[in-house]
Amino acid sequence: MSLKYAKKSHVICFAILAAIKACNIVFVAYMIQQLLNVASSGSHDYWHLIRLAIITALGQLCFMASNFVYETVKMGIIRDVNMVFKRANLTYLVDQGEPDIKRGLSLMTNDLKQIETNRVNAQLDMILQALSFIGAIGFAFYSSWQMTVVFVVAMIAPALVQLVTSPIITKKSAVWAEKNAVYTQNVSDSLNGAQSAKLYNVSSNIVKRATVAAQNMENALRNMSLTQAWALELIYSAAELFCFIIPCTIGGILMMQGNLKVGTLVMMVDLAMNFITPVVTLFNEFNQVKSTVPMWEKTIKALRYQASYNTKKIDHFDGMQIKDLTYITHSDNKKIFEDVNLNVKPGEKVLLMAPSGWGKTTLLRLMLGLKKPRSGEIILNGKNATGNWNLAHNFYSYVNQKPFMFDDSLLFNITLGREVTDGELQSAIKEAGLDNLVEEHGLDYQVGEDGNNLSGGQIQRVEIARALISGRPILLADEATSALDPRLSLAIHQTLLENSKVAVIEVAHKISEQEKEMFDKIVHLDTRKIETKM
């Protein structure tokens, strides 16, 4: 039940307001009975009839005011529950860091909207309809138990229809969820690849590719919606035949026999529509809820996920030792490298060199604890941190070849939302060489999507500032300057390597001799040759 993620006080308040709204049905039915009984009694007491009409109108105004509050509380619950789901899914997706983002994008957009419409909203409506049914059938039973029994027995027909259609709707919704995820990725690919498509005059091919995915998604949505519509039509048809025509015929016979007054019959018909309609609606809402099962299973996984963050700062660094490290892929048992040994002292600058494809990035991921080796150990401060992300990752900051920039301010991209002192911030800006950029544009400067408002060198310096502001003892650099021109590459290395407090481990396959001179140690991973400064 998705409503358990709402505040209990709000749900209780909603239930009370829903009960009041449900009473509106009984109130109107009762007043109709009274009005018709007075009108058909042969009496000419017009003032009595007018008084009843005034009471009915005043009652409706009171119910209308209550319904305004009902809708306000309902919308508030939907908003709050949606935020719980969005926060949980974002936490899960960001913490897992899956490289394939199409399912995540689909979940955070279309899937959650489906859950809002067809689950949260549906379950709130189910509460109202259930209370409406209880109120209507209770009063109907009080007024004429014989007719109430007839109506209740007749409701078996639409219930059977619902049981048959529910599994079909669930299956159709699973197909739609899959097709929607593919469509979302195709749209993302089309927009991100627009420049390449334009360059090679293949824009029509890219549009065609996304259009095919859109057509498949729309067909799946049509099939799911059509199945829901057909199911609802079958339920309503069964309800009209078995729950209205037959009972009304029986009621007419009872009235003709003098066992039922006209006002009571009309009231029973009105009440019947108001406890048959809630039941039909409940069946429809149940089908709506079933249509969200594939999306809901993803959200439940996120809601149950407990993210744990080890934010303990490393107060000292004694050194790192890599001993006889061997990595073999799990998928195809391919040996990437074997028997790698490395010692890194505090503040030492180490360059790891090897040809492209040797496995340098994999080695860095092993250091971070993101992967586990087939054999060997990684020792940090005398503790075995092999394959242990929680223990290992707080030792490292990381500079990528293509750092990710958030479409936000320069300040956010440097701090990533962390609380830092002004002194720490200014120090990181200065050491990373961002002084001129900050002086010219300020920290509120919007870097744009993917850092479009920054140069390549500025993006790398923002990444370095992130690393420096973290205060971690080891900085890993993965081909950090390979995409920059020689002048920028040299400038970035001068920034990276001048901090004596931070050990730097950089992997590269191509680097200038001038830059090599800045390192204390150069390790040729493929030949196991080690060059050290004299």
N, C-alpha and C positions, 0 to 999 in steps of 0.2 A: 504493500500500500504506500503510494508516494506521499500521501498526506501526513505520514508520520514524521516527515522532515519539516513540517510547518510547526509553528509555535502552538502548543496545546491550548493556550488561552484563546488564540485566534480561531482555532478549529471549534472549540466549545462555543465561542460567541457566534460563529457561523451556523453551527447546528441549532442554536436557540433561534436565530433569525430565520433559518430555513423552516423550523417548526412553526413560527409565526406565519411565514409565507404559505406554508401548507394549510394552516387554519383558514386562510382566505377561501380555499375551495369549499370547505365545510360551511363557512359563513354564508357564502353566496348561495350554495345549494339549499341551506336552511331557509334563507330569506325568500328564495324563489318558491319553496314549498308553502311558506306562510302567505305570500302574496297571492298565489294561485288558489290556495284553499279559501282565502277570504273572498277572492273574486268569483269563485265557483259556488260559494255557499248560499247565494241568493240574497245576501244581505246588501243593503245600500249604504253601509257605513264607509263613505268615501274618505273621511278624515282618518280612519283606521288604516286604510290603504296608503294614504299619503304619509302618515307617520312611519309606516314600515319602509316606504321608499326613501324617506329622509334618513332613517337609521342605516339603511343599506348604503346610501351615498356617503354618509359620515364614516361608516366602517371602512369603506373602500379607500377613503382619503387617508385614514390611519394606516391601513395596510400598505398604501403607496409610499408613505413616509418610511415605514419599516423596510420596504423593499429597496429604497435608496441606500439605506445603511447596509442592507444585505449585499448589494452589488459592490459597495465600497470594500467591505470586509473580504468578499470573494476575490476581488482583483488584487487586494493586498496579499492574500495567501498565495495566489498564483505567482505573483512577483517574488515573494520570499522563497518559495519552493524552487522556482527557476534559478534563483541565485545560488541556492545550495547545490543544485545539480551542475550548474556551470562551474562553480568553484571546485567541486569534487572532480569533475572531468578534466578541467584544466590542470589541477594538481597532478592527477594521474598521468595525463599525456606529457606534461612538461617533465615530470620526474622520470618517466620511462624513456623519454628522449628518442622515440622511434624515428628512424630516418624517413619512412614512408608516411607522409602527413595527410594523404587523401582521406583516410578513414577518420582521422581526427578532425579534419575540416568539416567533413560531412556530419559527424556527430555533433560538433559545436554549433552547427547552423540548422540544417534541415531536420536532423534526427531529434534534437532537443525541442524544436518547434512542434514536431509531431507529438512528442511526449507531453508538451504543454497543452496542446489542443485535445489530443485523444486520450490522455491519461489523467493529468492533474485536473483539468477542467471537467472531464467526464466523471471523475470520482466525486468531485464536489456536486455535480448535478445528480449523481446517483444518491447522495445523501438527501438532497431535496426531494427527489422522486420517491425514495423509500418512505420518507416522512409523509409525503402527500398521499401515498398509497395507504399507509397505516391510518391516517386521519380520515380519509374518504371511506375506506372499507369499514372502519369502526363505526362511523356515524350511519353508514348504510345498513350495517347489521342491526344497529339499534332501531332503525326505522322500519326495516322489513328483512328479517333474517332469511325468509324463503327466497326472495329475489337476490340477496347477496350471495347465497349458496350457488344459485344458478350462474351468476357472473363469475364467481371464483372457479367453478368447475370448467367453465368455458375458456379460462385463461391457459389451460394446459396446452391448447393448440399452438399459440405463438411461442410458448416455451419450448416445444418440440422443434419448431423451425429454428430457433436460436441455437439449440444444441447441435443441429446439423450444419449450420453455416459457420459457426465459430472457428473450427479447425481450418476450414478453407481460407478464411480471412487471414488467419495467422500465417499460413503458408504464402499467401500472396504478398503480405507485408514484408516477409523475409526477402523475397525476390526484389521488391522495390528498394529496400535498404541497400542491397548489394549494387543495384544499378545506379542508385543515387550517389554512392561513394565513387564509382567509376566516373560518372558525369562531373562531379565536383573536381576530381583530379584533372580531367580533360580541360575544364575551364581554366584552372590554375595554370596548366601547361601552356594553353593557348595565349594567355595574357603574358606569362613570363617569357615565352618564346616568340613574341610578336616581332621583335627586331630582327631576329634570325630569319623568320619567315618572310619578312619584307625584303631583306637583303637578297635572298635566293629566289624571290618571286614565287613563293609557294604558300602564300597566305590562304588561298582558296582551299588548299589541301588541309591546312590546320583547322580552318573553319569547318570543313567537311567532317574531319575526325571528331571534333567536339559535337557537331550536329548529330552524328550517328549515335554518340553516347547520350545526347539529350533525347533523341527519339526513343532509344531503349528505355531510358528512365521514365519518360512520359507514358510509354506503353505500359510499363510496370505499374505506374501510379494509376493509370486509367483502369487497368485490370483490378487493382486493389479497391479503388473507389467504386467501380461498377459492381464488384462482388458485394461490397457494403450496401450499396443502393438497392441491389436486388434482394439482399437479405432483409433490409428494412421494409421493402415493398411486400415481401412475403409475410413478414410479421404483422404489418398493418392489415393486410388482406385477411389473414387468419383471425386477427383481432376483431375486424369489422363483422366478419361472418359469424364467428363463434361467440364473440363477447358483446355484440351489439344487436344484430338482427334477431338471432334466436332468443336471447333473454328478453328483448323488447316485445317480441311476439307473445312470450309466456306472460309478461307483465300485462299486456293488453287483454289477454284471456282472463287474468285475475281481476282486472278492473271491470270487465264486462260481467263477471260473476258477482261484483259488489264487494270483493275482498280487498280492493285497493282504490284509494282516492286518486283523482287526477293530479293533484299537487304532489302527492307522494310518488306517483309514477314518474312525473317529470323530474322530480328531485333525484330519484333513483337513476334515471337515465343520465342526468348531469353528473351525479356522483360516480356512476359507472364509467363515464368517459374520463373522469378524473382519478379513477384508480386503475382503469385499463390503460389509459395513456401513460401514466407513470411506469407501469409494468413494461409496456412496449418500449418506452424510452430507456428503461433500465436495461432491457435486452440489447437495444441499439448501442447504449453507452458501453455495455460489456463487450460488444463486438469492437467498438472503438479502442477500448483498452487492450483487447487481444491483438489489434493491429500494431500496437507499439511494442510487442514482446521482444523482437530482435534488438530494437534500440534500447529498451529498458534493461536488458541483460548487460549491455555495455555500461550503462549508467550505474547499475547495481555493483558491478565490478569496481567502478571508480569510487562509489560511496563506501564500499567495504575496505578499500585500500587505505592503509595507514602509512603516510609518508614520514620517514624519519630523517632528520637532518642533524648530522654531527657538526656543530658549528664551533667546536673547541679549537681555539687558536694554538698553533704550534709555537711554544715560547722559546725553544732552542732547537738547533739542528746539529747533530754530531757527525752526520755523513750517511751516504747510501752505498750499499754493496749489492751488486747483481752477480749471482753465482750460478754458473752452468745452466743458463736459461735456454730452454728449448721449447719452440712453439710449433704445434701441428694442428691444422684445421680440423674441426669436428665433423664438418660436412663430408669432406672427401679424403681425410687423412693425409693432406699434403703438408710436407715439412717446409716451413717458412724459413726458420733458422735454428741453429743448435749451438749449445755450449757457449753462450754469450756471457762474458765476464766484464764487469765495469765497477770502478770505485769512484765516487764523487765526494770531494771534501766540501765543507762549508765555504761558500763564496767562490768556488772553483768554476771556471768557464770551460765547458767541454763541448767539442764539436764532433758529432757522429756522422761519418760520411759512408755512403754506399750508393751503388747505382739505383736507378728507379726500379721499383718492384722487389727490392731486397726484403722489405718488411719493416722499414724504419718507423712508420706510423703505428704499426702493430706493436713494436717495442715500446713506444710511448704509452699506448693504451694498456699494456701490461704493467708499466710503472704506476699508472693511475689506479690500477685494480679493476679496470673494466673487463679485462680478459684474464683467463687462467692459463698458465703454461702447462705443457705436458710434463716438464720436470724443471727443477731449478728453484731458486729463491730470490726474492727481492727484500732486502733488509733495510729498514729505516729506523734510525736511532736505536739500533740493536734489536728491533722487533721484526718478526717475520710479517711482512705486509703483502705477501703474494696473493693476488686475486682478491684482496680485501679492500673494496672501494671505501668503506666507512673509515678504515684506519689510514689508508694511503692518500686519498685525494686532498686532504687539508694541507699536505706538504707542498702541493704544486699549484702554480698558476700556469696559464697556457696561452700561447700566442699562435694563432692559426695563420695559414697562408691567406685565407679569405675570411677574415673576421666577420661575424654577423653584427649588423647594426640595427638597432630598434628604431622604428619610425617615431622618434621622440627627441627630447632635448639632448644637447651635448652633455649636460650634467647627468641625466639619467643613464646615458650610454657609458659614462665613465664609472659611475658608482653602482649601476644596475639596481638602484633603489635602496642600497645599503646606507645606513646612517654613519656618516664619517665626520670627523671634526674638520673645521676650516683649514687647520694646519696640515692635516693629512691630505686633504684635497689639493691644496696649493702645492704641496711638496710633490705629489704624483704628477700634477700638470706640468710643473717645472722640469722634473726628471724625464718625463716622456716627451718633452719638447713641444708642448701644446700652448706655450705662453702666447705666441703671436695670434693663434686662432682664437683663444679666449679673449684676448685684448681687443681683437677686431670685431668679434660677433657676440661675445658674452656667453655665459653658461646656459642661457635659455635658447640658444640657437638651435633650430630644428634641423637635424642632420638629413632628414628625408628617408624615404623607403630605400632599404639596402645601403644607406649612407650616400645617396646620390648627390648630396650637397657638399660632400667632402672628397678630397683627392685620395688616391691610393695610399700615399704616405701618411696623410692625416688619419685615415682609418686604422693603419697599423699602430700609430702613436696612441690612438684611443684604446686599442687593445692592450698596449703596453701599460698605459695608465691604469686600466682595470687590474692588470696583474700586480702592479706596484702597490696599489691601494689595498689589495688583499693582505699584504704583509707576509706572504708565504715564502719559505726559505729556498724553494727550487722553482725556477721558471723553465718550462718546457716550450721550445719553439719548433714548430713543425713547418719546415720550408717557409719560414716567416717572410723572407724577402725575395723568393724566387720569381714573383710576379712583378717586381719593381725594377726600375732601371738602375745601373751600377751606382750612380750618385746617391739615389735615395736608399739603396740597399746599404751602402756604407754609412750613411747618416743614421739609419735605423739600428745598425749594429753598434754604432758608437753609443747610442742611447741604451740599448739592451745590455751592453757589457761593462758599462762604467760603474754600476752599483756594486760595491765590494761586499755588501751584506747578502746578496742574493746569488746562489749558485745557478748557472745557466747550462741547460743541456739542449743543444740545438741539433736537429737532424737536417742534413742537406745533401744534395748530390752534386751541386755546382756552386762554387763560391770563390771570390777573388783572393789572390794571395795576400793583399793588404788586409782583408777581413780575417783571413786565417791567423794572421799575426796577433790578433786581439784575443785569441783563445789560449788558455793555459795548456790544453791538451786536445789533440786531434786523434780520434779513434777511427781507423778504417775498418768498418765492420766486416766487409767481405774478405779482406786479406788478414784481418786480426793484427794489423800493424798499428802501433801507438806512437804518436809524435808528441813530445813534451818540450816546453820552453826550457832553455838552458839558463 
